[in-house]
Structures are given as C-alpha cells and as structure tokens.
C-alpha cells in the first residue's frame, strides 16, 4: 500500500491517493483534479472510488469532475443529502482495494454526515483517514453547518465519535487528517502531515476532556468566526461543482471594458501586494494580495461571491493564480483582469 498526500496551502486542505497494487482511491479531492489524474496516469493506477468524508464547508471539492473524467463512483455517508450520482456508505461497510480493506466508521459531530476510513492490512488496522473529525493536535468544529441539529447536539455526537470509536483503535494506527495548520475547521491544528491515535490520545487538548459535559462546553466556547462562504460551499458540494476544465481562461480586459464593468457594479479585486495597491488603485477596489497564504480565506470573508469580479493584477500569472484560488472556494464569476499598468495609464 502507498499513500500520497496532496496539500493546498492557504486552505490547508489535505487530500490523498491510496494505492494498493494497480488500484487506487482518492479521499476528499480538491477542485482542481489535474494533479490526481496526472499521478494516476504516471503510476499506471486505476481509480476505483472517490471518497468524501463529509460535504466540505471550507472549500469546493472536485469529486464531480474527477468522477466524470475517471469513471470512478463517488462514495459518501448515506445520511448526506447529496444530489449528484453516488453510492451510500454506512457504519461497518468494507471495500476491498488490492490487498487492503477499507472500513467505514461513521463519525458524526463535525457534521452529522462525517465518516472516517480505516485501512486494514492482513486483518489489522494500520491507517485512518479522519477527514475533519480528528486532526493532529485538534478536532473538528461542530458549528460549520446550517442545520436543524444544534451545535451542542453535534458536539455531543463528536464526543461519542472520538471517545467511543476512534480512540478504541490501536495506538499505532496512523492518522491522516483532512486539514493542517491554518484551517478554520479547527482551532489549533498542528502542521504535522500525519499523527497516530496514541499520540493524539496523549497530547490532543480536546481528547483530555473525557467528561461529556466539559467536552461539550469547550466545543461551543470561543469559536472563531465562520466565513460567510462556508454555507455556500456546502451547497455546491452537495450538488457537485461545475467542472474547472470547462471554465474559460480568465481574459485580459481593455481599459474601456474595465470601465464599463465598473459602471455595472462589479467587484474590483486588486490582488497585487499592498505596497503597489497603495501607490495607485481603482476607486472602491478591495486589496487582498494573491501572494498571501490566506488569500482564499480573506476573499471568503470580505468579497461577495455573487456579483462578477474584475481583477487588477501585475501580470497574467497573478490573474490565473487568483482565478484558481477563488474557484477553490466557489467564486467562479471572474469577468476578467486588468494589468495595473493599464490602470495607471488611465490616471
């Protein structure tokens, strides 16, 4: 068995290709699926399944496009209200991958439809793909879904999932979480790419709260602010995002086109460094530098995803990077980009 980790900085999102023999699965794919397809082709692997550990809130996933382009089915919890073609999973289901077996562990709490994937070799559990239920140094927040189920009830479910399920796995089982440091899905996630059940049982702050009442109170206290786009991402993920490969390349705008869009009320997003923005910028524009590791996150807080967005950039490379990073949080309406020197010529 081989595990390959794919990581998106900024969103701090980790996804995985698991291979055994010539068969593979992908766990929690990001929206840009080219990296998985290239990896599978390079290594002569057949993609058997695509797993979602839950409908993600902090990013738009690429399961729909990856399934369409590979022919592999998407599998997720039977309790998830997904409307795209998929297979349902329940607690205890087992799926064979080469010489490996994958057992489904339902772990509601971060969301009511969260699952973890436990990998078995020679009959023994060896690895856990924990999604957003258990991180290195932290656990998933129970407040990121807009549901009839309340945050306290989800926190109680999370207690059971952790203490009555995951912590009963052998201490040597490796844990591969869905996020690293910087994600808002937790509060103090470590940057470690993996951990173990034993290490988390001994040092994870939340797993020291083995009294249910204390645990629930800690889970609902002092939660970081939730970006407005989170609920929108869940909705997109439940129906399957439009394919990035069908998206037109971001176009360069002439100054006259940029002015016309200004009059129509587009959002002007200047993605240059703050110093350059300070020298000259369009009126009413928002400056969030695309070079910042938190570009996507800050855009999710401060940019309205519904109107079209005009970008102001230094060059085409910045425009393409901004387009992809915005697509990763479901901001697809990019009207085009203006190179800053053209804006300065107007002045």
C-alpha positions in Angstrom: 0.0 0.0 0.0 1.1 3.5 -0.8 -0.4 6.8 0.5 0.3 10.0 -1.5 -0.7 13.3 0.2 -1.8 16.4 -1.8 -1.9 19.7 0.0 -3.4 23.1 -0.8 -1.7 25.9 1.2 -3.9 28.7 2.4 -6.9 26.4 2.7 -4.6 24.0 4.5 -6.5 21.2 2.8 -5.1 17.7 2.6 -6.3 15.0 0.2 -5.0 11.6 -0.5 -4.4 8.9 -3.2 -4.3 5.5 -1.6 -2.9 2.7 -3.9 -2.7 -1.0 -3.5 -1.4 -3.0 -6.4 -2.7 -1.2 -9.5 -5.9 0.1 -7.9 -6.4 3.4 -6.2 -8.9 5.6 -4.3 -8.9 9.4 -3.8 -10.0 10.8 -0.5 -11.5 14.3 -0.3 -10.3 15.7 -3.7 -9.7 19.4 -4.2 -11.5 21.2 -7.0 -8.5 21.2 -9.4 -8.3 17.4 -10.2 -5.4 17.6 -12.7 -2.9 16.6 -10.1 -4.7 13.3 -9.3 -5.2 12.4 -12.9 -1.6 13.0 -13.7 -0.5 11.0 -10.7 -2.7 8.1 -11.6 -1.6 8.1 -15.2 2.1 8.3 -14.3 1.9 5.4 -11.9 -0.4 3.2 -14.0 -3.2 3.2 -11.5 -6.9 2.6 -12.0 -9.1 4.8 -9.9 -11.7 2.6 -8.2 -13.5 5.0 -5.9 -13.7 8.6 -4.8 -14.5 9.1 -1.1 -15.9 12.2 0.6 -15.5 12.2 4.4 -18.3 14.8 4.5 -19.8 17.7 2.5 -17.0 20.2 3.0 -17.7 23.8 4.1 -14.3 25.5 3.7 -13.6 24.6 0.1 -15.3 23.4 -3.1 -14.4 19.8 -3.8 -13.6 18.2 -7.2 -15.4 14.9 -6.8 -17.9 15.5 -9.6 -15.3 16.3 -12.2 -12.9 13.6 -11.1 -15.7 11.0 -11.3 -16.8 12.2 -14.8 -13.2 12.1 -16.1 -12.1 8.8 -14.5 -15.4 6.8 -14.4 -14.9 6.1 -10.7 -18.0 6.4 -8.5 -18.3 8.8 -5.6 -19.0 7.3 -2.1 -20.1 9.2 1.0 -22.3 8.8 4.0 -25.9 7.7 3.3 -27.0 10.5 5.6 -25.5 13.2 3.4 -28.2 14.9 1.3 -26.2 14.8 -1.9 -28.0 15.2 -5.2 -25.1 14.0 -7.6 -24.8 10.4 -8.6 -23.2 8.5 -5.7 -23.0 5.4 -3.6 -24.2 5.4 0.1 -22.0 4.3 2.9 -23.0 3.1 6.4 -21.1 2.2 9.5 -19.1 -1.1 9.1 -19.1 -1.2 5.3 -16.0 -2.7 3.9 -14.5 -2.1 0.5 -11.6 -4.1 -1.0 -8.7 -2.2 -2.7 -6.0 -4.6 -3.9 -4.7 -6.3 -0.7 -6.2 -3.6 1.5 -9.7 -3.4 3.1 -11.3 0.0 3.8 -13.8 0.0 6.7 -16.2 2.9 7.1 -16.6 4.4 10.5 -19.4 6.9 10.9 -18.3 9.8 13.0 -20.9 12.5 13.2 -20.0 15.6 15.1 -18.1 18.0 12.9 -21.0 17.4 10.6 -23.9 14.9 11.0 -22.7 13.0 7.9 -19.0 12.7 8.7 -17.2 9.4 8.1 -13.7 8.2 8.6 -11.9 5.5 6.6 -9.9 2.8 8.4 -7.5 0.8 6.3 -6.7 -2.8 7.2 -3.7 -4.8 6.0 -3.5 -8.5 6.9 -6.6 -8.1 9.1 -5.1 -5.3 11.3 -6.0 -1.6 11.2 -3.0 0.5 10.0 -4.2 3.9 8.9 -7.2 6.2 9.4 -8.3 8.9 7.1 -10.1 11.1 9.6 -11.4 13.9 7.5 -12.3 16.8 9.7 -13.2 14.7 12.8 -9.7 14.3 14.2 -6.7 16.5 13.3 -3.1 16.5 14.5 -3.4 18.4 17.8 -7.1 19.3 17.4 -10.6 18.1 16.4 -13.2 19.4 14.1 -15.6 22.3 15.0 -19.3 21.4 15.4 -20.7 24.7 14.2 -20.0 24.9 10.5 -23.2 23.5 9.0 -26.6 25.4 8.9 -28.8 22.6 10.2 -31.8 21.9 12.4 -29.3 19.9 14.6 -27.8 22.4 17.0 -24.1 22.9 17.8 -24.4 21.3 21.2 -26.0 18.2 19.8 -23.3 17.9 17.2 -20.7 18.4 20.0 -22.3 15.5 21.9 -22.1 13.3 18.7 -18.5 14.3 18.3 -17.7 13.2 21.8 -19.1 9.7 21.1 -17.3 9.5 17.7 -14.0 10.3 19.3 -14.1 8.5 22.6 -16.3 5.6 21.7 -15.0 4.9 18.2 -11.7 6.4 17.1 -9.8 6.2 20.5 -10.6 2.5 20.6 -8.4 1.9 17.6 -4.8 0.6 18.3 -2.5 3.4 19.4 -0.1 2.7 16.5 -2.7 3.5 13.8 -1.5 6.4 11.7 -4.0 9.3 11.3 -4.2 11.3 8.0 -6.4 14.3 8.6 -8.2 16.5 6.1 -6.5 19.7 7.2 -3.3 21.1 8.6 -2.4 24.3 10.4 -4.2 27.4 9.2 -7.6 25.8 8.5 -10.7 27.3 10.2 -12.2 23.8 10.6 -10.3 23.6 13.9 -8.7 26.0 16.4 -5.1 24.9 16.9 -4.3 22.3 14.3 -0.7 21.2 14.0 1.2 21.4 10.8 2.3 17.7 11.1 1.3 15.8 7.9 0.1 12.8 10.0 -0.1 11.6 13.5 -1.2 8.5 15.4 -4.1 7.5 17.6 -1.7 7.1 20.6 -0.1 10.5 20.1 -3.5 12.2 19.9 -4.8 10.4 22.9 -1.8 11.6 24.9 -1.5 15.2 23.7 -4.5 16.5 21.9 -6.1 19.1 24.1 -9.7 18.1 23.2 -9.1 14.4 23.9 -8.1 15.2 27.5 -11.7 16.4 28.1 -13.1 12.9 28.7 -16.2 14.2 30.6 -19.0 14.7 28.2 -20.3 18.0 29.8 -16.9 19.6 29.9 -16.2 18.5 26.4 -19.4 20.0 25.0 -18.8 23.3 26.9 -15.3 23.5 25.4 -16.6 22.8 21.9 -19.1 25.6 21.9 -16.9 28.2 23.6 -14.7 30.8 21.9 -15.3 29.5 18.4 -13.5 31.5 15.6 -15.8 33.5 13.2 -17.1 31.4 10.4 -16.6 32.9 6.9 -19.9 33.7 5.0 -18.9 31.4 2.1 -18.9 28.2 4.1 -22.7 27.6 3.8 -22.4 28.3 0.1 -19.6 25.8 -0.3 -21.6 23.0 1.3 -24.5 23.6 -1.1 -22.1 23.5 -4.1 -20.5 20.3 -2.8 -23.9 18.6 -2.3 -24.8 19.1 -5.9 -21.3 18.8 -7.4 -19.3 21.8 -8.6 -19.1 22.8 -12.3 -16.0 21.3 -13.9 -12.9 23.5 -13.9 -11.8 22.0 -17.2 -14.9 23.6 -18.8 -14.1 27.0 -17.3 -12.8 29.6 -19.8 -9.4 31.0 -19.2 -9.5 34.4 -17.5 -9.4 37.1 -20.1 -7.4 40.3 -20.2 -9.7 43.4 -20.2 -9.2 46.5 -22.2 -9.4 49.7 -20.2 -12.7 50.5 -21.8 -14.2 47.1 -20.9 -12.9 47.6 -17.3 -14.6 51.0 -17.1 -17.9 49.6 -18.4 -17.8 46.8 -15.8 -17.2 49.4 -13.1 -20.4 51.1 -14.2 -22.3 47.8 -14.0 -21.3 47.4 -10.3 -18.8 44.5 -10.5 -16.5 43.9 -7.5 -12.9 45.1 -8.2 -10.4 42.9 -6.5 -6.9 44.1 -6.6 -4.6 41.1 -5.9 -1.3 43.0 -6.0 0.9 43.4 -2.9 -0.3 46.1 -0.5 2.6 48.5 -1.3 1.7 48.6 -5.0 -2.0 49.0 -4.2 -1.1 52.0 -2.0 0.7 53.7 -4.9 -2.3 53.6 -7.2 -5.6 51.7 -7.4 -9.1 51.9 -8.7 -11.8 53.6 -6.6 -13.8 51.3 -4.4 -11.5 48.3 -5.0 -10.6 45.7 -2.4 -7.0 44.7 -1.9 -6.2 41.1 -1.0 -2.8 40.1 -2.2 -2.8 36.7 -4.1 0.7 36.0 -2.8 -0.7 35.8 0.8 -1.1 32.2 2.0 -4.5 33.3 3.3 -5.8 34.8 0.0 -8.7 32.4 -0.4 -9.7 32.7 3.2 -9.7 36.5 3.3 -11.6 36.6 0.0 -14.2 34.3 1.6 -14.6 36.8 4.5 -14.6 40.1 2.5 -15.7 39.5 -1.1 -19.3 39.0 -2.2 -19.3 35.8 -4.3 -22.5 36.7 -6.3 -21.5 39.7 -8.5 -18.9 39.3 -11.2 -15.3 40.1 -10.1 -12.8 42.2 -12.1 -9.2 41.5 -11.1 -6.4 44.1 -11.0 -3.0 42.3 -11.4 0.6 42.8 -12.2 0.6 40.1 -14.9 -1.3 37.2 -16.4 0.3 34.7 -13.9 -1.2 36.6 -11.0 -4.6 36.5 -12.8 -4.5 32.8 -13.4 -3.4 32.1 -9.8 -6.2 34.3 -8.4 -8.8 32.6 -10.7 -7.8 29.2 -9.4 -7.7 30.2 -5.7 -11.1 31.8 -6.0 -12.5 28.8 -7.8 -11.4 26.6 -4.8 -13.9 28.5 -2.7 -16.6 28.6 -5.3 -16.1 32.1 -6.6 -16.4 31.4 -10.4 -17.7 34.7 -11.8 -14.5 36.3 -12.9 -15.2 38.9 -15.6 -11.5 39.3 -16.5 -8.4 41.1 -15.4 -6.8 44.5 -15.9 -3.0 44.8 -15.8 -2.1 47.5 -13.3 0.0 49.5 -15.8 -3.2 49.9 -17.9 -5.0 51.3 -14.9 -2.2 53.7 -14.1 -2.3 54.9 -17.8 -5.9 56.0 -17.1 -4.7 58.1 -14.2 
